[in-house]
Amino acid sequence: MRKLKRSDFSHLLLKVGAKVRAWWNRRLSLAGRATLVRSALLAMPMFLYTHCHVPRSVQESIERLARFFLSQMAPSQRGMHYVSWEQCCSPSAGGGLGFHGVSRWQGPLRARFAWELMQPGSSRFHRFVLSRYTGRLWREGITRRDSPVWRLIRQGVACLRPLIRWKIADGDSVDVLVHAWIVDRPLSRWPTFADCGALESLQVSAFLLPGGGWDVSALSQFFGPALVEVVLQIPVHSSFPQNRPELCTRLSGRFVASLAYTAFSWLRKLKLHPREQMFWWRLLWDVIPTRGWLAHRGLTAERGCPWGCTSEETRDHLVSDYCSLSAIQAALLNWGYSTPSFSSWDTARELLSSASAGALGTTRVFCCAVYQAWRGRNAKVHHGEVATFTVMATTIVETLSIM
């Protein structure tokens, strides 16, 4: 298998460019463009990213087209990148748009090949790779003489390393500090009082008895009593021909991630319309182009609210004492739809994110009301015509009825 060049992927670039030009002609909204980027545009080259080496110039060209399509409604209209591309490629629970960026997904896609290679089997490819690259699977670095296939496997191994724990057989080739063999992370990343200097370059086989089982005296020389008790509970698989990796669930990592993602996870539970969800996603990142936001970046000199009040138009003003929002809430209240009121953005975000399952309906109505108030503001500023607040409230009720 020779190393592929950019010319080998010309058909892919032409296909992606044709798709983008066809979508531009439809004048899609930001939510519609984001859906196409996530589900179609970035998914087209995923098979090639997984199974062969794609030049970096090809990857950058595809991502550049995706960025331009996301920020511009038409090729002749220049748009603004409100959020960085790296943040857009983050998971939706982490505040991103769930785009499958190449830099984040190429390695995990190839981890499957590395995992299949580690499993005991009798396939011809398995026997060839093990005989050709014996002892090099877990070593760092790639040489210039390595084949493209081996480079793909090595990238998968690098992504798979933090996700595996070793089942101990003879303990050889399992480093005490570097490899994870006790729980879900290596000892080098533990806040432990073990003698790390003496454990440098030591193999787990130094703690095993000749007939199998753990050597308590050897463990006590390096570890404290509590850690020794944990190690003694790990089974030794003497019947295995060699040490085997197993996938481990990083419970501590999931717990930390869940704490970091609570700022955005509540938004998905509301099951808003894609346009409304995109609006609130931008509101959470404070990238809504209010007059205060634009003036802070030197893009306009006006800061006042376009509805005529004396307050500066900011995110806080939009969700608290916005004139059109108050009028929409009053119209909804006459029809029996109550919505909460907030004094600032921080208070609104805290209470909306902590709303119970029984209060999701009220929270959903408030989110729709803020979105309709923003739509009315844009119609007033850019077109000079705006619908009545009763019509906006009617639109909210119709939207809620089909959810």
N, C-alpha and C positions, 0 to 999 in steps of 0.2 A: 504494500500500500504506500504510494508516494505521497509526499506532502502536497496538499491541495493549495491552489492559488486563487486570487480574486477572480480571475477569468473563468474559473470553474463554477462560480456562483452567479454568473451574469443573468441566468434565467430567473434566479430567485430575486435579484434586485429589480429586474424588469416587472416581475409579478407583483412585488410589494409596491412599486411606484404606480402601477396601473390601478391597484386597489385604492391607494390614497387619493389619486386624482378622481376616481369615480365617487368616492365618499365626499370629497370636497364639493362636488356639484349638488349634493343633497342639502347643504346648508344646515348641518346638524347642530344641536345644542352641545354644550360642554359635556353634559352627562352622556349624551349619545356618542360623542367622539371618544370619551373615556371607555365606554363599553366596547366599542369596536377595537380600540387599541389593546384592551385586556383580553378579549375573547377571540379575536381574529388576527390582528396585525402581528403581535408578538408571538402568537401561537404558530404562525406559518413556518418559521425556521427552527422550531424546537426539536424536530426529529433530526435535523442535520447537526444541531448543537450537541445532541446526545451521542451520535454515532460516528462523527468524524470531526476533524480539526477544521474550524472555520476561521479564516484570517480575521485579525482584529479590525482591519479596515472595513470588511463586510459587516461585522457586528455594529460598528459605529455608524455606518451608513443607514442601517435599518433603524437603529435607535434614534438617529437624527430625524429621519422621516416621521417616526412616531411622535417625537417632541414637537416638531413643526405642526403636524396634524392636530395635536392636542391643543396647542395654543392659538392656532389660526383658523378662522372660519372659512377662509378662502386663500388660495396661493397669493393673491395680490394684496391681501390685508395682513399687516404685521400685528402679531399678538404679543401678549406679555406672559412670561413664565412666572406665575404667582408662587409656585412651590417648586423646589428643586426636583430634578428627575430621580435622584436617589431616594428622596422621600416618597415620591409616587410609586416607586418599586417596592416599598415596604408593605408588609401585610396590612390588610384592611383593618384588622383588630389593633394594629399598632399605629394607626393614623395615616396609613398610605392608601393607595388605590388598588393595591394587589397586582400591579404589573409584574410580569415575569422578566425582569432585567437580566441580561446575559451575565453580568458580573456576579450576580447572586445565585442564579439558577443553573449555570453550566456545570459547576462541580457537583451539586446534589443530584442532577440528572444522571451523571456518570457514576455516582456512588453505587448504583445497582450492579454494574459490571464488576466493581471491586468486591461487592458482597458475594456475588455468585462465585467469584474466583476463590474466595476463602472457604466456601463450603466443600466438604469432602465429596468428590465425584470421580468419575472415570472417563469423562469426555476427553477427546483428543486435544482440544484446545486447552483444557485444564492441565493435562499432563505436560503439554509443550511449554506453557508459560511457567509452570513450577520448575521444570528442568532448566529452562533458559534463564530465569530470574530468581533462582533460589536465594533466599536471604535478603533480597532487595525490596521486598514488598513494603516494608515499614521503614526503610531508610529514607532520610531526607535528601532532596535534590534530584535533578534529572540531568543526565549526561547528554552530550551532543550526538552520541552514537545510538541512543535509544530510539526505537521505532515509534511512529505516530500512535499505534495502538497502545503501546506501553505508556505513552504520555497520557492518553485518555484514562487508563486505569489508575495511574498515579494521582491524577486530579480527583478521581473518585475516592481514592484512599485518604487523601487529605481531608475531604469533607466527612468521611466515615469515621475517622479517628476519634472525634469527640463523642461519638454515639455508641461505642462498643465497650464492653468489659470482657476480660479474658477469663475463660474457664481453665483452671490450673490442672495440668496433667503432670509434667515433669518439671515445670517452672523455668526451663531454659528459654531464652529469647524473650522473656517477659521482664522488663526492667522494673525495679521496685518503685522508683520515683516517677518515671516517664509514663508508664502504661497504667491504665485503670484496671485494677484487679480486686480491689476491696469493695468499693461502691461505684458510683457513677462518674468519678473524676480521679485523676492521678494524685498521688501523695504530694507531688511538687506544687499542687494548687490548693493544698489543705492548710488551714491555720493550725497545724499540729506541732507538738513539742518533740517529735521524733528527731533523732540525730541525723539530719539530712546530709551532713558532710561525710559521715561514715557510710551512708547508703548510696553514695554516688557510684554509678556504673555497676551496682550490685543486682544480681538476678534473683528472682523469687525462688529458684532452686536451692539457694543457700539456706532457706528456712524449712526445707523438706527433709524428712527422714529417708533413708535408703529404701525402706519397704513401703513408703507412702505415708502420708499424714504429716502434721505440722510438728516442727521441733520447737517446743515451748522455750527451752533455754536460749536458743538462737534468737527467737522473737523478743524475749525479755531484754536482750542486750541492746536493742535498738528502739523498741516501742514501750510505751507505758502500759500499765495493767489493763486499762480500759480498752485500748486499741488491740492489745493481745487477745482479749476476749472476743472482739469482733472478728479478728482474723481466724480464730479457732472455729468459728461457725461457718467458714467458707469450706465447702466440700472439695476434696482433692479427687479428681477423676483419673485414677491410676490406669483404668482400662483404655483411655484414649491414647492413640499413638503420638499425639502432640497437643499442644495448647490450642484451644479453639476460641474464637471470638463469639460473643453474643450481643445482641442489641439490648441496650439498657434504656429505661425511661428516666429522663432527667427530671425527677419530681421537684427538686429544689429550683432548677432553672425555669420550670413551668410556673412555679409560684412567684418568682421574681418577675417573670414576663407578664403574668396576669396583673400584678400590681401596676406595672408600667402601662398596660393597655386599657385600664379602666376608664381613661379619659375619652376613649372612642368606642368602646364596645357597646355602650348603651344606645348609640345612634343606630346600630343595625337592628336592635330589638324593636325599634319603632316601626320598621317596615314602611318607610316613607316612599313616595314616588321617586324614581331615580333623579329627577331634576331637583326635588326638594332635598334629597339626601346629599347631592353634590353641593347645593347651596350651604347646608349646615356643615358639611366637611370643610368648606372654605371658611366658614364663620369660625369654626374651632381653631383653624390655623391663622386666623386674623388676616386673611388675604381678600376680604371683600372690599372693592374699590369705593369706599365711602369718601366723602369730600375731605374728611380729616385724614384718612389714610393716604389719599392722593397728595394733599398739601404737605404731609410729613415727608414725602419723597420728592417734593418740588415739581409735581406735575400739574398743579392748579393753585390758584391763589384764594379760591373760595373755600371756606370752612363751615359756613352756616348750613343748617338743615334746609333742604329745598321746599319743605312744607311751610316755611315761614316762621317757625319758632326761633328763639334766640340761642338755642343750644348748638354746639358743634356736632356735626354728623359723624359719629364714631360708632364702633361696635357696641359700646355701652348704651349709647342713645338709641340704637336700633332695637334693642331687646327690652328696654325699660320704659322710657317716656316718649317713644316715637308717636307723632300725632296720628298718622294713618293707622298704626297698630292699635292705638286706643280706640279709634273709631270702628275698626273691624271687630275688636273684642266686644264693644257695646252692641253691635249688630248681632253677633253670635249669642250674646247673653239674652237678647230679646227672644231668641228662638230656643233657649234652654241649653245652650252650649257654654259652659263656664270654662274660663281659662285663667291660669295663674298670672300674677303680676310680680315683677322683680324690680329691684332698685339699681342693679348693676349687672354686668356680664358675669362676674365671678359668682355672684349669688345665683344667677340663672343656671350657669353650668353645673354648679354643685347640686342644686335641687333637682335639675332635670336628670342628671346622671344617677342620682340616688332614688329616683321615683320607683315605687313598688309596681308589681305586676298589675294591681288593680287601678293604678293611676296612669297607665300607659295611654288610655284614650284621651285624657285631658292633656297630657304631654304632647300627643300627636296633633291635637287641635292647635295648641300654641305654636308648634313648629310650622304648621301649615300657615298660620296667621302671619308669622314673621316673614315667611317666604312671599306671601301675597303682598304684604306691605312693601317689600323690596321690589317686587315686580311693578307695583304701582308707582314707586319712586322712579324707576328707570323710564317708565312710559312718560312721566311728567317731565323729566329732565331732558330726555333725548327726542321725544316726539311732541311734547306740549299737550297731549291728550291723555286723560286718565279716566278709568272706569269709576263708578261710584263705589263707596265702601260697602253698600248692600250687595252689589254685584260680586265684589271680592269675597264677601262672606258666603254668598251662594256658591261660588267656585270651590270654597273650602268644604262645604257640606257635600257637594257632588263628588269631590275627590275622596272624602272619607267614606262615602257610601259604596265605592267600588274597591276599597282596600280589603 
